[in-house]
Amino acid sequence: MPEADSETGGDGDTNSDPAGGGSNGPSGQTPPEVELGLYQINVRVQGTDDDDLDAVEETARGLVEHLVEQAKQLEDEPDGRGLG
């Protein structure tokens, strides 16, 4: 799986300032947010005020990896609902 770039224009984007403005927590800081895209899979993970960007990015990458593995599994062995 390609590594996500932390710069715009790569296979994924890492944002510490969400485009939607987000809500600022009690500390006045915007919670970290990561959005990754890989082909037709898009994942957005927003942390809490206590989370750092690295932890949120790791969670987003883990979720993308899980989704890719699930897609591979469905491709090899379609489920009973005909997904594959």
N, CA, C and O atoms as a CHARMM CRD file, in Angstrom:
* protein
*
  336
    1    1 MET  N      0.84300  -1.16300   0.00000 PROA 1      0.00000
    2    1 MET  CA     0.00000   0.00000   0.00000 PROA 1      0.00000
    3    1 MET  C      0.88900   1.22600   0.00000 PROA 1      0.00000
    4    1 MET  O      1.84600   1.28300   0.77100 PROA 1      0.00000
    5    2 PRO  N      0.59900   2.22000  -0.85100 PROA 2      0.00000
    6    2 PRO  CA     1.44700   3.40600  -0.89800 PROA 2      0.00000
    7    2 PRO  C      1.36700   4.19100   0.39700 PROA 2      0.00000
    8    2 PRO  O      0.32100   4.24400   1.04500 PROA 2      0.00000
    9    3 GLU  N      2.47700   4.79300   0.76100 PROA 3      0.00000
   10    3 GLU  CA     2.51500   5.64400   1.94200 PROA 3      0.00000
   11    3 GLU  C      1.76500   6.93000   1.62900 PROA 3      0.00000
   12    3 GLU  O      1.85000   7.44000   0.51200 PROA 3      0.00000
   13    4 ALA  N      1.03700   7.45500   2.59600 PROA 4      0.00000
   14    4 ALA  CA     0.34300   8.71800   2.40500 PROA 4      0.00000
   15    4 ALA  C      1.31800   9.86000   2.63300 PROA 4      0.00000
   16    4 ALA  O      2.06400   9.86600   3.61200 PROA 4      0.00000
   17    5 ASP  N      1.30800  10.82800   1.72000 PROA 5      0.00000
   18    5 ASP  CA     2.16400  11.99800   1.85900 PROA 5      0.00000
   19    5 ASP  C      1.51600  12.98200   2.81400 PROA 5      0.00000
   20    5 ASP  O      0.29000  13.06400   2.89000 PROA 5      0.00000
   21    6 SER  N      2.32900  13.72700   3.54100 PROA 6      0.00000
   22    6 SER  CA     1.77000  14.74200   4.42300 PROA 6      0.00000
   23    6 SER  C      1.61100  16.07100   3.69800 PROA 6      0.00000
   24    6 SER  O      1.20600  17.06100   4.30800 PROA 6      0.00000
   25    7 GLU  N      1.92100  16.10700   2.41600 PROA 7      0.00000
   26    7 GLU  CA     1.73700  17.30500   1.62000 PROA 7      0.00000
   27    7 GLU  C      0.58400  17.08900   0.65400 PROA 7      0.00000
   28    7 GLU  O      0.34600  15.96400   0.21500 PROA 7      0.00000
   29    8 THR  N     -0.12300  18.14000   0.32500 PROA 8      0.00000
   30    8 THR  CA    -1.23400  18.05500  -0.61600 PROA 8      0.00000
   31    8 THR  C     -0.72500  17.55500  -1.95800 PROA 8      0.00000
   32    8 THR  O      0.35400  17.93800  -2.41000 PROA 8      0.00000
   33    9 GLY  N     -1.50900  16.70100  -2.58400 PROA 9      0.00000
   34    9 GLY  CA    -1.14700  16.19600  -3.89600 PROA 9      0.00000
   35    9 GLY  C     -0.57200  14.80000  -3.83800 PROA 9      0.00000
   36    9 GLY  O     -0.32900  14.20700  -4.88900 PROA 9      0.00000
   37   10 GLY  N     -0.34300  14.24200  -2.65600 PROA 10     0.00000
   38   10 GLY  CA     0.15600  12.88200  -2.53900 PROA 10     0.00000
   39   10 GLY  C     -1.00400  11.91400  -2.55800 PROA 10     0.00000
   40   10 GLY  O     -2.11300  12.26800  -2.95900 PROA 10     0.00000
   41   11 ASP  N     -0.75100  10.69700  -2.12700 PROA 11     0.00000
   42   11 ASP  CA    -1.79600   9.69300  -2.07500 PROA 11     0.00000
   43   11 ASP  C     -2.78200   9.96000  -0.94700 PROA 11     0.00000
   44   11 ASP  O     -3.88000   9.40400  -0.95300 PROA 11     0.00000
   45   12 GLY  N     -2.42400  10.78300   0.00300 PROA 12     0.00000
   46   12 GLY  CA    -3.30900  11.13300   1.10300 PROA 12     0.00000
   47   12 GLY  C     -2.95800  12.50100   1.62000 PROA 12     0.00000
   48   12 GLY  O     -1.89500  13.04200   1.31200 PROA 12     0.00000
   49   13 ASP  N     -3.84100  13.05400   2.39600 PROA 13     0.00000
   50   13 ASP  CA    -3.60800  14.37200   2.96500 PROA 13     0.00000
   51   13 ASP  C     -3.62000  14.26700   4.47600 PROA 13     0.00000
   52   13 ASP  O     -4.40600  13.51500   5.05100 PROA 13     0.00000
   53   14 THR  N     -2.75100  15.02200   5.10900 PROA 14     0.00000
   54   14 THR  CA    -2.72800  15.12400   6.55300 PROA 14     0.00000
   55   14 THR  C     -3.04600  16.55300   6.90400 PROA 14     0.00000
   56   14 THR  O     -2.30500  17.46400   6.53600 PROA 14     0.00000
   57   15 ASN  N     -4.13100  16.76200   7.60700 PROA 15     0.00000
   58   15 ASN  CA    -4.55800  18.10900   7.95600 PROA 15     0.00000
   59   15 ASN  C     -4.60000  18.26000   9.46200 PROA 15     0.00000
   60   15 ASN  O     -5.19900  17.43800  10.15500 PROA 15     0.00000
   61   16 SER  N     -3.97000  19.29800   9.97100 PROA 16     0.00000
   62   16 SER  CA    -4.10000  19.58600  11.38700 PROA 16     0.00000
   63   16 SER  C     -5.14100  20.67200  11.61700 PROA 16     0.00000
   64   16 SER  O     -5.51900  20.92700  12.76000 PROA 16     0.00000
   65   17 ASP  N     -5.60900  21.31600  10.55500 PROA 17     0.00000
   66   17 ASP  CA    -6.63200  22.33900  10.65300 PROA 17     0.00000
   67   17 ASP  C     -7.76500  21.96100   9.71100 PROA 17     0.00000
   68   17 ASP  O     -7.64400  22.14300   8.50000 PROA 17     0.00000
   69   18 PRO  N     -8.87900  21.43000  10.25100 PROA 18     0.00000
   70   18 PRO  CA    -9.95400  20.96000   9.37700 PROA 18     0.00000
   71   18 PRO  C    -10.57600  22.09600   8.57600 PROA 18     0.00000
   72   18 PRO  O    -10.71900  23.21400   9.06900 PROA 18     0.00000
   73   19 ALA  N    -10.93900  21.79800   7.34800 PROA 19     0.00000
   74   19 ALA  CA   -11.49700  22.80300   6.44400 PROA 19     0.00000
   75   19 ALA  C    -12.83300  23.32600   6.94800 PROA 19     0.00000
   76   19 ALA  O    -13.18600  24.47800   6.69600 PROA 19     0.00000
   77   20 GLY  N    -13.57600  22.48900   7.65700 PROA 20     0.00000
   78   20 GLY  CA   -14.88200  22.89000   8.14600 PROA 20     0.00000
   79   20 GLY  C    -14.81700  23.80500   9.34700 PROA 20     0.00000
   80   20 GLY  O    -15.86600  24.21800   9.84200 PROA 20     0.00000
   81   21 GLY  N    -13.66200  24.13800   9.83000 PROA 21     0.00000
   82   21 GLY  CA   -13.54600  25.03000  10.96700 PROA 21     0.00000
   83   21 GLY  C    -13.54900  24.28500  12.28500 PROA 21     0.00000
   84   21 GLY  O    -12.88100  24.70300  13.23100 PROA 21     0.00000
   85   22 GLY  N    -14.29400  23.18200  12.36700 PROA 22     0.00000
   86   22 GLY  CA   -14.30400  22.37000  13.57500 PROA 22     0.00000
   87   22 GLY  C    -14.62100  23.17900  14.81300 PROA 22     0.00000
   88   22 GLY  O    -14.66200  24.40800  14.76300 PROA 22     0.00000
   89   23 SER  N    -14.84300  22.50900  15.90900 PROA 23     0.00000
   90   23 SER  CA   -15.09400  23.21100  17.15400 PROA 23     0.00000
   91   23 SER  C    -13.82600  23.21600  17.98000 PROA 23     0.00000
   92   23 SER  O    -13.14000  22.20100  18.10100 PROA 23     0.00000
   93   24 ASN  N    -13.53500  24.34200  18.53100 PROA 24     0.00000
   94   24 ASN  CA   -12.36600  24.45000  19.37700 PROA 24     0.00000
   95   24 ASN  C    -12.71000  23.92600  20.75600 PROA 24     0.00000
   96   24 ASN  O    -13.79200  24.20000  21.27600 PROA 24     0.00000
   97   25 GLY  N    -11.81100  23.18400  21.34300 PROA 25     0.00000
   98   25 GLY  CA   -12.02100  22.64000  22.66800 PROA 25     0.00000
   99   25 GLY  C    -11.78100  23.69300  23.72100 PROA 25     0.00000
  100   25 GLY  O    -11.52100  24.85300  23.40200 PROA 25     0.00000
  101   26 PRO  N    -11.86800  23.29100  24.98700 PROA 26     0.00000
  102   26 PRO  CA   -11.68600  24.23300  26.08500 PROA 26     0.00000
  103   26 PRO  C    -10.32000  24.92600  26.04900 PROA 26     0.00000
  104   26 PRO  O    -10.18300  26.05000  26.53200 PROA 26     0.00000
  105   27 SER  N     -9.31900  24.26700  25.48400 PROA 27     0.00000
  106   27 SER  CA    -7.98400  24.85700  25.44400 PROA 27     0.00000
  107   27 SER  C     -7.83800  25.86800  24.31000 PROA 27     0.00000
  108   27 SER  O     -6.80000  26.52000  24.19900 PROA 27     0.00000
  109   28 GLY  N     -8.87000  26.01000  23.45900 PROA 28     0.00000
  110   28 GLY  CA    -8.80400  26.94700  22.35000 PROA 28     0.00000
  111   28 GLY  C     -8.08300  26.39300  21.14100 PROA 28     0.00000
  112   28 GLY  O     -7.92500  27.09700  20.14400 PROA 28     0.00000
  113   29 GLN  N     -7.64000  25.14000  21.20700 PROA 29     0.00000
  114   29 GLN  CA    -6.93900  24.52100  20.08100 PROA 29     0.00000
  115   29 GLN  C     -7.90700  23.66600  19.28900 PROA 29     0.00000
  116   29 GLN  O     -8.82800  23.06800  19.84500 PROA 29     0.00000
  117   30 THR  N     -7.69000  23.61500  17.98900 PROA 30     0.00000
  118   30 THR  CA    -8.48700  22.75000  17.13300 PROA 30     0.00000
  119   30 THR  C     -7.96800  21.32900  17.27000 PROA 30     0.00000
  120   30 THR  O     -6.76500  21.10200  17.14700 PROA 30     0.00000
  121   31 PRO  N     -8.86200  20.35100  17.52700 PROA 31     0.00000
  122   31 PRO  CA    -8.40400  18.96600  17.62500 PROA 31     0.00000
  123   31 PRO  C     -7.76500  18.51200  16.32100 PROA 31     0.00000
  124   31 PRO  O     -8.19600  18.93700  15.24800 PROA 31     0.00000
  125   32 PRO  N     -6.74400  17.65800  16.38800 PROA 32     0.00000
  126   32 PRO  CA    -6.09200  17.19400  15.15900 PROA 32     0.00000
  127   32 PRO  C     -7.04000  16.35500  14.31600 PROA 32     0.00000
  128   32 PRO  O     -7.88000  15.62100  14.83700 PROA 32     0.00000
  129   33 GLU  N     -6.88900  16.48000  13.01200 PROA 33     0.00000
  130   33 GLU  CA    -7.73000  15.74500  12.07400 PROA 33     0.00000
  131   33 GLU  C     -6.86900  15.26100  10.92400 PROA 33     0.00000
  132   33 GLU  O     -5.99900  15.98700  10.44300 PROA 33     0.00000
  133   34 VAL  N     -7.11100  14.02700  10.48000 PROA 34     0.00000
  134   34 VAL  CA    -6.36900  13.45700   9.36400 PROA 34     0.00000
  135   34 VAL  C     -7.37200  12.92000   8.35800 PROA 34     0.00000
  136   34 VAL  O     -8.33000  12.23900   8.72500 PROA 34     0.00000
  137   35 GLU  N     -7.14500  13.23000   7.08400 PROA 35     0.00000
  138   35 GLU  CA    -7.96800  12.69300   6.01400 PROA 35     0.00000
  139   35 GLU  C     -7.04300  12.00500   5.02400 PROA 35     0.00000
  140   35 GLU  O     -6.12100  12.62100   4.48900 PROA 35     0.00000
  141   36 LEU  N     -7.29600  10.71900   4.78500 PROA 36     0.00000
  142   36 LEU  CA    -6.48800   9.94400   3.84800 PROA 36     0.00000
  143   36 LEU  C     -7.37400   9.43500   2.72500 PROA 36     0.00000
  144   36 LEU  O     -8.52900   9.07200   2.94900 PROA 36     0.00000
  145   37 GLY  N     -6.83300   9.41100   1.52800 PROA 37     0.00000
  146   37 GLY  CA    -7.55400   8.86200   0.39100 PROA 37     0.00000
  147   37 GLY  C     -6.66200   7.91400  -0.37700 PROA 37     0.00000
  148   37 GLY  O     -5.49500   8.21200  -0.62700 PROA 37     0.00000
  149   38 LEU  N     -7.20400   6.78600  -0.74700 PROA 38     0.00000
  150   38 LEU  CA    -6.47700   5.80000  -1.53300 PROA 38     0.00000
  151   38 LEU  C     -7.46200   5.21600  -2.53300 PROA 38     0.00000
  152   38 LEU  O     -8.35200   4.45000  -2.16500 PROA 38     0.00000
  153   39 TYR  N     -7.30100   5.57700  -3.78100 PROA 39     0.00000
  154   39 TYR  CA    -8.21300   5.16300  -4.84800 PROA 39     0.00000
  155   39 TYR  C     -9.62500   5.58800  -4.47900 PROA 39     0.00000
  156   39 TYR  O     -9.90100   6.78700  -4.42800 PROA 39     0.00000
  157   40 GLN  N    -10.53100   4.64700  -4.22000 PROA 40     0.00000
  158   40 GLN  CA   -11.91500   5.00200  -3.91200 PROA 40     0.00000
  159   40 GLN  C    -12.20300   4.95500  -2.41200 PROA 40     0.00000
  160   40 GLN  O    -13.36100   5.04900  -2.00500 PROA 40     0.00000
  161   41 ILE  N    -11.18100   4.81400  -1.59700 PROA 41     0.00000
  162   41 ILE  CA   -11.36700   4.76400  -0.14000 PROA 41     0.00000
  163   41 ILE  C    -10.93200   6.10700   0.43800 PROA 41     0.00000
  164   41 ILE  O     -9.80400   6.55500   0.22800 PROA 41     0.00000
  165   42 ASN  N    -11.84000   6.73600   1.16500 PROA 42     0.00000
  166   42 ASN  CA   -11.52500   7.98900   1.85200 PROA 42     0.00000
  167   42 ASN  C    -11.85500   7.81200   3.32800 PROA 42     0.00000
  168   42 ASN  O    -12.92400   7.31600   3.68600 PROA 42     0.00000
  169   43 VAL  N    -10.92900   8.22200   4.16900 PROA 43     0.00000
  170   43 VAL  CA   -11.10100   8.08400   5.61300 PROA 43     0.00000
  171   43 VAL  C    -10.79300   9.42100   6.25900 PROA 43     0.00000
  172   43 VAL  O     -9.79400  10.05600   5.92200 PROA 43     0.00000
  173   44 ARG  N    -11.62800   9.85100   7.17000 PROA 44     0.00000
  174   44 ARG  CA   -11.37200  11.07100   7.94400 PROA 44     0.00000
  175   44 ARG  C    -11.47900  10.70700   9.41900 PROA 44     0.00000
  176   44 ARG  O    -12.49200  10.16900   9.86500 PROA 44     0.00000
  177   45 VAL  N    -10.43600  11.00300  10.16200 PROA 45     0.00000
  178   45 VAL  CA   -10.39600  10.72700  11.59000 PROA 45     0.00000
  179   45 VAL  C    -10.09100  12.02600  12.30900 PROA 45     0.00000
  180   45 VAL  O     -9.11500  12.70500  11.99100 PROA 45     0.00000
  181   46 GLN  N    -10.92500  12.37200  13.27800 PROA 46     0.00000
  182   46 GLN  CA   -10.68500  13.57700  14.06700 PROA 46     0.00000
  183   46 GLN  C    -10.45600  13.16500  15.50700 PROA 46     0.00000
  184   46 GLN  O    -11.25300  12.42900  16.08800 PROA 46     0.00000
  185   47 GLY  N     -9.36800  13.64100  16.07600 PROA 47     0.00000
  186   47 GLY  CA    -9.03400  13.32900  17.45600 PROA 47     0.00000
  187   47 GLY  C     -9.72100  14.27600  18.41800 PROA 47     0.00000
  188   47 GLY  O    -10.54100  15.10800  18.03000 PROA 47     0.00000
  189   48 THR  N     -9.37100  14.12800  19.66700 PROA 48     0.00000
  190   48 THR  CA    -9.85400  15.03600  20.70300 PROA 48     0.00000
  191   48 THR  C     -8.74800  16.02300  21.03400 PROA 48     0.00000
  192   48 THR  O     -7.64400  15.93000  20.49700 PROA 48     0.00000
  193   49 ASP  N     -9.03600  16.95200  21.90100 PROA 49     0.00000
  194   49 ASP  CA    -8.04100  17.95200  22.28700 PROA 49     0.00000
  195   49 ASP  C     -6.79300  17.31300  22.88100 PROA 49     0.00000
  196   49 ASP  O     -5.70300  17.87800  22.78700 PROA 49     0.00000
  197   50 ASP  N     -6.94300  16.13900  23.49200 PROA 50     0.00000
  198   50 ASP  CA    -5.82100  15.46500  24.14800 PROA 50     0.00000
  199   50 ASP  C     -4.94000  14.68000  23.17800 PROA 50     0.00000
  200   50 ASP  O     -3.82600  14.29900  23.53800 PROA 50     0.00000
  201   51 ASP  N     -5.41300  14.43100  21.96000 PROA 51     0.00000
  202   51 ASP  CA    -4.67200  13.62300  20.98600 PROA 51     0.00000
  203   51 ASP  C     -3.65500  14.48000  20.23800 PROA 51     0.00000
  204   51 ASP  O     -3.87000  15.66900  19.99800 PROA 51     0.00000
  205   52 ASP  N     -2.54500  13.84400  19.87700 PROA 52     0.00000
  206   52 ASP  CA    -1.59600  14.54400  19.01600 PROA 52     0.00000
  207   52 ASP  C     -1.80300  14.07400  17.58700 PROA 52     0.00000
  208   52 ASP  O     -2.43200  13.04200  17.35100 PROA 52     0.00000
  209   53 LEU  N     -1.28000  14.82600  16.64200 PROA 53     0.00000
  210   53 LEU  CA    -1.48100  14.54000  15.22700 PROA 53     0.00000
  211   53 LEU  C     -0.95500  13.16000  14.84500 PROA 53     0.00000
  212   53 LEU  O     -1.58100  12.46600  14.04400 PROA 53     0.00000
  213   54 ASP  N      0.19200  12.74900  15.40600 PROA 54     0.00000
  214   54 ASP  CA     0.75600  11.43800  15.07100 PROA 54     0.00000
  215   54 ASP  C     -0.18700  10.29900  15.44900 PROA 54     0.00000
  216   54 ASP  O     -0.32200   9.33500  14.69500 PROA 54     0.00000
  217   55 ALA  N     -0.83800  10.39700  16.60000 PROA 55     0.00000
  218   55 ALA  CA    -1.76500   9.35000  17.04000 PROA 55     0.00000
  219   55 ALA  C     -2.98600   9.28300  16.12900 PROA 55     0.00000
  220   55 ALA  O     -3.45900   8.19600  15.79500 PROA 55     0.00000
  221   56 VAL  N     -3.49400  10.44400  15.72900 PROA 56     0.00000
  222   56 VAL  CA    -4.66100  10.48400  14.84200 PROA 56     0.00000
  223   56 VAL  C     -4.29500   9.95000  13.47000 PROA 56     0.00000
  224   56 VAL  O     -5.07300   9.21600  12.86000 PROA 56     0.00000
  225   57 GLU  N     -3.10700  10.31400  12.97600 PROA 57     0.00000
  226   57 GLU  CA    -2.65600   9.82000  11.67800 PROA 57     0.00000
  227   57 GLU  C     -2.48000   8.29900  11.71100 PROA 57     0.00000
  228   57 GLU  O     -2.85600   7.61200  10.76100 PROA 57     0.00000
  229   58 GLU  N     -1.91800   7.77900  12.78300 PROA 58     0.00000
  230   58 GLU  CA    -1.72900   6.32900  12.91500 PROA 58     0.00000
  231   58 GLU  C     -3.07300   5.60100  12.90900 PROA 58     0.00000
  232   58 GLU  O     -3.20200   4.53800  12.30100 PROA 58     0.00000
  233   59 THR  N     -4.06100   6.16600  13.57800 PROA 59     0.00000
  234   59 THR  CA    -5.39800   5.57500  13.58400 PROA 59     0.00000
  235   59 THR  C     -5.99500   5.57000  12.18400 PROA 59     0.00000
  236   59 THR  O     -6.57500   4.56900  11.76200 PROA 59     0.00000
  237   60 ALA  N     -5.85900   6.67400  11.46200 PROA 60     0.00000
  238   60 ALA  CA    -6.39600   6.76500  10.09700 PROA 60     0.00000
  239   60 ALA  C     -5.71100   5.76000   9.17500 PROA 60     0.00000
  240   60 ALA  O     -6.37200   5.09300   8.37900 PROA 60     0.00000
  241   61 ARG  N     -4.38700   5.65100   9.28200 PROA 61     0.00000
  242   61 ARG  CA    -3.65800   4.68600   8.45000 PROA 61     0.00000
  243   61 ARG  C     -4.08900   3.24900   8.76800 PROA 61     0.00000
  244   61 ARG  O     -4.26700   2.43000   7.86700 PROA 61     0.00000
  245   62 GLY  N     -4.25000   2.96200  10.04700 PROA 62     0.00000
  246   62 GLY  CA    -4.69800   1.62500  10.44700 PROA 62     0.00000
  247   62 GLY  C     -6.07000   1.29900   9.88800 PROA 62     0.00000
  248   62 GLY  O     -6.32100   0.17300   9.46000 PROA 62     0.00000
  249   63 LEU  N     -6.95800   2.28400   9.89000 PROA 63     0.00000
  250   63 LEU  CA    -8.29500   2.08400   9.34500 PROA 63     0.00000
  251   63 LEU  C     -8.24600   1.83600   7.84000 PROA 63     0.00000
  252   63 LEU  O     -8.94000   0.95300   7.33700 PROA 63     0.00000
  253   64 VAL  N     -7.42900   2.61100   7.11300 PROA 64     0.00000
  254   64 VAL  CA    -7.28100   2.40000   5.66900 PROA 64     0.00000
  255   64 VAL  C     -6.71900   1.01100   5.39500 PROA 64     0.00000
  256   64 VAL  O     -7.20600   0.31100   4.50700 PROA 64     0.00000
  257   65 GLU  N     -5.70100   0.60500   6.14600 PROA 65     0.00000
  258   65 GLU  CA    -5.11900  -0.72700   5.96100 PROA 65     0.00000
  259   65 GLU  C     -6.16200  -1.81200   6.19700 PROA 65     0.00000
  260   65 GLU  O     -6.21700  -2.79400   5.45700 PROA 65     0.00000
  261   66 HSD  N     -6.99000  -1.63900   7.22700 PROA 66     0.00000
  262   66 HSD  CA    -8.05000  -2.61200   7.51200 PROA 66     0.00000
  263   66 HSD  C     -9.04700  -2.68200   6.35200 PROA 66     0.00000
  264   66 HSD  O     -9.44400  -3.77000   5.93500 PROA 66     0.00000
  265   67 LEU  N     -9.44700  -1.52100   5.83500 PROA 67     0.00000
  266   67 LEU  CA   -10.39600  -1.49600   4.72800 PROA 67     0.00000
  267   67 LEU  C     -9.82200  -2.13600   3.46900 PROA 67     0.00000
  268   67 LEU  O    -10.53600  -2.82700   2.74100 PROA 67     0.00000
  269   68 VAL  N     -8.54100  -1.91100   3.21000 PROA 68     0.00000
  270   68 VAL  CA    -7.89100  -2.52200   2.04500 PROA 68     0.00000
  271   68 VAL  C     -7.85900  -4.04200   2.20800 PROA 68     0.00000
  272   68 VAL  O     -8.12700  -4.77400   1.25500 PROA 68     0.00000
  273   69 GLU  N     -7.53400  -4.51600   3.40200 PROA 69     0.00000
  274   69 GLU  CA    -7.52200  -5.96200   3.65500 PROA 69     0.00000
  275   69 GLU  C     -8.91400  -6.56300   3.47600 PROA 69     0.00000
  276   69 GLU  O     -9.05800  -7.64100   2.90000 PROA 69     0.00000
  277   70 GLN  N     -9.94300  -5.86400   3.97200 PROA 70     0.00000
  278   70 GLN  CA   -11.31400  -6.34400   3.80100 PROA 70     0.00000
  279   70 GLN  C    -11.68400  -6.41200   2.31700 PROA 70     0.00000
  280   70 GLN  O    -12.33600  -7.36100   1.88400 PROA 70     0.00000
  281   71 ALA  N    -11.27100  -5.41300   1.54200 PROA 71     0.00000
  282   71 ALA  CA   -11.56200  -5.40100   0.11000 PROA 71     0.00000
  283   71 ALA  C    -10.87000  -6.56600  -0.58700 PROA 71     0.00000
  284   71 ALA  O    -11.45600  -7.21500  -1.45400 PROA 71     0.00000
  285   72 LYS  N     -9.61400  -6.83000  -0.20500 PROA 72     0.00000
  286   72 LYS  CA    -8.89600  -7.97200  -0.79300 PROA 72     0.00000
  287   72 LYS  C     -9.60000  -9.27500  -0.46700 PROA 72     0.00000
  288   72 LYS  O     -9.74200 -10.14800  -1.32400 PROA 72     0.00000
  289   73 GLN  N    -10.04100  -9.40200   0.78100 PROA 73     0.00000
  290   73 GLN  CA   -10.71200 -10.63100   1.20500 PROA 73     0.00000
  291   73 GLN  C    -12.02400 -10.82200   0.43900 PROA 73     0.00000
  292   73 GLN  O    -12.33700 -11.93600   0.01900 PROA 73     0.00000
  293   74 LEU  N    -12.78400  -9.75400   0.25800 PROA 74     0.00000
  294   74 LEU  CA   -14.03400  -9.84900  -0.49700 PROA 74     0.00000
  295   74 LEU  C    -13.77600 -10.16700  -1.95900 PROA 74     0.00000
  296   74 LEU  O    -14.57400 -10.84900  -2.60300 PROA 74     0.00000
  297   75 GLU  N    -12.66000  -9.67400  -2.48400 PROA 75     0.00000
  298   75 GLU  CA   -12.30700  -9.95800  -3.86800 PROA 75     0.00000
  299   75 GLU  C    -11.99100 -11.44100  -4.04100 PROA 75     0.00000
  300   75 GLU  O    -12.38000 -12.05600  -5.03300 PROA 75     0.00000
  301   76 ASP  N    -11.27700 -12.01200  -3.06000 PROA 76     0.00000
  302   76 ASP  CA   -10.90000 -13.42100  -3.13600 PROA 76     0.00000
  303   76 ASP  C    -12.06900 -14.34400  -2.80000 PROA 76     0.00000
  304   76 ASP  O    -12.23800 -15.39000  -3.42700 PROA 76     0.00000
  305   77 GLU  N    -12.87300 -13.95600  -1.81000 PROA 77     0.00000
  306   77 GLU  CA   -13.98900 -14.78600  -1.34600 PROA 77     0.00000
  307   77 GLU  C    -15.21300 -13.91700  -1.13100 PROA 77     0.00000
  308   77 GLU  O    -15.40700 -13.40000  -0.03100 PROA 77     0.00000
  309   78 PRO  N    -16.05500 -13.73700  -2.15900 PROA 78     0.00000
  310   78 PRO  CA   -17.25800 -12.92900  -1.98500 PROA 78     0.00000
  311   78 PRO  C    -18.12000 -13.48400  -0.84800 PROA 78     0.00000
  312   78 PRO  O    -18.19500 -14.69500  -0.64000 PROA 78     0.00000
  313   79 ASP  N    -18.76900 -12.57000  -0.11700 PROA 79     0.00000
  314   79 ASP  CA   -19.59100 -13.02900   1.00600 PROA 79     0.00000
  315   79 ASP  C    -20.97100 -13.46900   0.52100 PROA 79     0.00000
  316   79 ASP  O    -21.26300 -13.41600  -0.67400 PROA 79     0.00000
  317   80 GLY  N    -21.81000 -13.90200   1.45200 PROA 80     0.00000
  318   80 GLY  CA   -23.13100 -14.43400   1.12200 PROA 80     0.00000
  319   80 GLY  C    -24.08000 -13.40700   0.53300 PROA 80     0.00000
  320   80 GLY  O    -25.08000 -13.77600  -0.08400 PROA 80     0.00000
  321   81 ARG  N    -23.79200 -12.13700   0.70900 PROA 81     0.00000
  322   81 ARG  CA   -24.65000 -11.09100   0.16100 PROA 81     0.00000
  323   81 ARG  C    -24.27400 -10.74200  -1.27200 PROA 81     0.00000
  324   81 ARG  O    -24.90500  -9.88400  -1.88800 PROA 81     0.00000
  325   82 GLY  N    -23.26400 -11.39400  -1.79800 PROA 82     0.00000
  326   82 GLY  CA   -22.84400 -11.12700  -3.15700 PROA 82     0.00000
  327   82 GLY  C    -21.85200  -9.99200  -3.27500 PROA 82     0.00000
  328   82 GLY  O    -21.52800  -9.54700  -4.37600 PROA 82     0.00000
  329   83 LEU  N    -21.36500  -9.52000  -2.12300 PROA 83     0.00000
  330   83 LEU  CA   -20.34900  -8.45700  -2.17100 PROA 83     0.00000
  331   83 LEU  C    -19.01800  -9.05500  -2.55600 PROA 83     0.00000
  332   83 LEU  O    -18.61600 -10.09100  -2.02600 PROA 83     0.00000
  333   84 GLY  N    -18.35200  -8.42300  -3.45500 PROA 84     0.00000
  334   84 GLY  CA   -17.05400  -8.94700  -3.86000 PROA 84     0.00000
  335   84 GLY  C    -16.41300  -8.11400  -4.91900 PROA 84     0.00000
  336   84 GLY  O    -15.31000  -8.42600  -5.36800 PROA 84     0.00000
